[in-house]
Amino acid sequence: MSYDTEHVRNADDTPGMITGIPTFAELLDNADLAALYTAIRRSSTASGPELVETMDVSKKTVYDYLHKLERAGLIRQIDDDGGTAVYAAEEFELSITVRETEVTITPELVEVIAQEDGYPTIERVLNEHGITTFALVYDLVKAHAAGDVTIRQIADLADLSTGTAYDLVEALYSIRSLGDDESSPMTYTPGDFDAAADDLLAEIDDE
């Protein structure tokens, strides 16, 4: 059977049930779950006992999270080391549309969200402005590290105060190891930068 509807096209078989969406959503709202996924991804492979030693949650919570991530297809069991499951993280890219703005969720974004407990500005921006604004700032910070945008322009484009934008840029610099010698972000305007917001967003989108 095939389908040709507004949202589903060229499906050869009956569409299966999608079970991972709630877990994707929880990754953006649960720093501990995001941290566990990130720990597996960054170490290439990890077992339950290893994660129990490194995570700041209970043993039961670690295994609950492992089962949740595995059911959602975000991790997979790749080995059985003496009866102990060894997991690897799956890469993913999830695009969602929020108020006519498409937002792409990636493991890199989840890795930053996993550290929100250590950076109050990240938690505040996520809670007060949502994932769309946070993802936009994340992309703009990479442009800032390349010298293509200033902190004031980031604040204007994301509708944040300059102070909040600076704090968020500083946090993302620290997490993503941007800049030289772990220096604080510098605010400057390259002479050839076009300050028009639409042109800037189009340029970042093209990259």
C-alpha positions as CSV (number, residue, x, y, z in Angstrom):
1,M,0.0,0.0,0.0
2,S,1.2,3.5,-0.7
3,Y,0.1,6.9,0.6
4,D,-0.1,10.3,-0.9
5,T,-1.5,12.7,1.7
6,E,-0.5,16.1,3.0
7,H,2.0,14.7,5.5
8,V,2.8,11.1,4.4
9,R,4.0,10.2,0.9
10,N,5.6,7.2,-0.8
11,A,5.2,4.9,2.1
12,D,5.5,1.3,0.8
13,D,4.1,-0.3,3.9
14,T,1.8,0.7,6.7
15,P,3.6,3.3,8.8
16,G,4.9,1.9,12.1
17,M,4.3,3.5,15.4
18,I,6.8,6.2,16.4
19,T,7.9,5.7,20.0
20,G,10.9,8.0,20.3
21,I,9.3,11.5,20.0
22,P,8.6,11.8,23.8
23,T,12.2,10.9,24.6
24,F,13.5,13.4,22.1
25,A,11.4,16.0,23.8
26,E,12.7,14.9,27.2
27,L,16.3,15.3,26.0
28,L,15.6,19.0,25.7
29,D,14.0,19.2,29.2
30,N,15.9,16.7,31.3
31,A,19.6,17.6,31.7
32,D,20.4,14.3,33.3
33,L,19.0,12.3,30.4
34,A,20.8,14.6,28.0
35,A,24.0,14.1,30.0
36,L,23.7,10.3,29.9
37,Y,23.2,10.3,26.1
38,T,26.1,12.7,25.7
39,A,28.4,10.6,27.9
40,I,27.8,7.5,25.7
41,R,28.3,9.5,22.6
42,R,31.5,11.2,23.7
43,S,33.1,8.0,25.0
44,S,32.1,6.0,21.8
45,T,30.8,3.1,23.9
46,A,29.7,2.8,27.6
47,S,28.2,0.2,29.9
48,G,25.7,0.6,32.7
49,P,28.3,0.1,35.5
50,E,30.6,2.7,33.9
51,L,27.8,5.2,33.7
52,V,26.7,4.5,37.2
53,E,30.2,5.5,38.3
54,T,30.2,8.8,36.4
55,M,26.6,10.1,36.4
56,D,25.2,12.1,39.3
57,V,22.0,10.1,39.4
58,S,21.0,6.8,41.1
59,K,21.8,3.4,39.6
60,K,18.1,2.8,39.0
61,T,17.8,6.1,37.1
62,V,20.8,5.2,35.0
63,Y,19.3,1.9,33.9
64,D,15.8,3.5,33.4
65,Y,17.4,6.1,31.1
66,L,19.4,3.5,29.2
67,H,16.2,1.5,28.5
68,K,14.3,4.7,27.5
69,L,17.1,5.8,25.1
70,E,17.3,2.3,23.6
71,R,13.6,2.1,23.1
72,A,13.7,5.5,21.4
73,G,16.5,4.4,19.1
74,L,18.9,6.9,20.5
75,I,21.4,4.3,21.7
76,R,21.9,0.7,20.7
77,Q,23.5,-2.3,22.3
78,I,26.6,-3.3,20.4
79,D,28.2,-5.9,22.7
80,D,27.7,-8.1,25.8
81,D,30.8,-7.9,27.9
82,G,30.5,-10.8,30.3
83,G,26.7,-10.3,30.6
84,T,27.0,-6.5,30.8
85,A,25.4,-4.6,27.9
86,V,27.7,-2.1,26.1
87,Y,26.0,0.7,24.3
88,A,26.8,3.2,21.5
89,A,25.0,6.4,20.8
90,E,23.1,6.9,17.5
91,E,23.6,10.1,15.6
92,F,20.3,12.0,14.8
93,E,18.9,15.1,13.3
94,L,15.3,16.0,14.2
95,S,13.7,19.0,12.5
96,I,10.6,20.5,14.1
97,T,8.6,23.6,13.1
98,V,7.8,26.1,15.9
99,R,5.6,29.1,14.9
100,E,6.7,28.8,11.3
101,T,10.4,28.6,12.2
102,E,12.1,25.3,11.6
103,V,14.5,24.2,14.3
104,T,16.9,21.3,13.9
105,I,17.9,19.4,17.1
106,T,21.3,17.6,16.9
107,P,23.5,15.8,19.4
108,E,25.7,18.9,19.7
109,L,22.7,20.9,20.9
110,V,21.7,18.2,23.3
111,E,25.3,18.2,24.7
112,V,25.0,21.9,25.5
113,I,21.6,21.4,27.1
114,A,23.1,18.6,29.2
115,Q,25.2,21.2,31.0
116,E,22.4,23.6,31.8
117,D,22.6,22.9,35.6
118,G,26.1,24.3,35.6
119,Y,25.2,27.4,33.6
120,P,22.1,29.2,35.0
121,T,21.9,31.4,31.9
122,I,21.3,28.4,29.6
123,E,18.5,27.2,31.9
124,R,17.0,30.7,32.1
125,V,17.0,31.2,28.3
126,L,15.6,27.8,27.7
127,N,12.8,28.3,30.2
128,E,12.0,31.9,29.3
129,H,12.6,31.9,25.6
130,G,12.4,28.3,24.4
131,I,14.4,26.0,22.2
132,T,14.0,28.2,19.1
133,T,15.8,31.2,20.6
134,F,18.4,28.9,22.2
135,A,19.2,27.1,19.0
136,L,19.4,30.4,17.1
137,V,21.9,31.8,19.7
138,Y,23.9,28.6,19.5
139,D,24.3,29.1,15.7
140,L,25.1,32.7,16.1
141,V,27.8,32.0,18.7
142,K,29.6,29.9,16.1
143,A,29.4,32.9,13.8
144,H,30.7,35.1,16.6
145,A,33.7,32.9,17.1
146,A,34.5,33.3,13.4
147,G,34.2,37.1,13.7
148,D,31.1,37.5,11.7
149,V,28.7,38.9,14.3
150,T,28.9,40.9,17.5
151,I,27.2,40.1,20.9
152,R,25.0,43.2,20.4
153,Q,23.8,41.8,17.1
154,I,23.2,38.4,18.7
155,A,21.1,40.1,21.3
156,D,19.1,42.0,18.7
157,L,18.5,38.9,16.5
158,A,17.5,36.7,19.4
159,D,15.5,39.4,21.2
160,L,17.6,39.1,24.4
161,S,19.2,41.7,26.6
162,T,22.8,42.4,25.9
163,G,23.8,41.1,29.3
164,T,21.9,37.8,28.8
165,A,23.4,37.4,25.3
166,Y,26.9,38.0,26.7
167,D,26.4,35.5,29.5
168,L,25.1,32.9,27.1
169,V,27.9,33.5,24.6
170,E,30.4,33.1,27.5
171,A,28.8,29.8,28.6
172,L,28.8,28.4,25.1
173,Y,32.4,29.4,24.5
174,S,33.3,27.5,27.7
175,I,31.3,24.4,26.8
176,R,32.2,24.2,23.1
177,S,35.9,25.4,23.6
178,L,35.5,28.2,21.2
179,G,38.0,31.0,20.8
180,D,41.8,30.9,21.4
181,D,43.2,29.7,24.7
182,E,39.8,29.5,26.3
183,S,39.6,33.3,26.1
184,S,36.4,35.2,26.9
185,P,34.3,36.2,23.8
186,M,35.3,39.6,22.4
187,T,32.8,42.0,20.9
188,Y,33.9,43.6,17.6
189,T,32.5,44.4,14.2
190,P,34.5,43.3,11.1
191,G,34.5,46.0,8.4
192,D,32.9,43.8,5.8
193,F,30.0,42.6,8.0
194,D,26.5,43.3,6.7
195,A,24.4,44.1,9.8
196,A,21.1,43.3,8.2
197,A,19.4,40.5,10.2
198,D,17.8,38.9,7.1
199,D,21.2,38.7,5.3
200,L,22.9,37.3,8.4
201,L,20.4,34.6,8.9
202,A,20.4,33.7,5.2
203,E,24.2,33.4,5.3
204,I,24.2,31.1,8.4
205,D,21.4,29.0,6.8
206,D,23.5,28.5,3.7
207,E,26.4,27.2,5.7
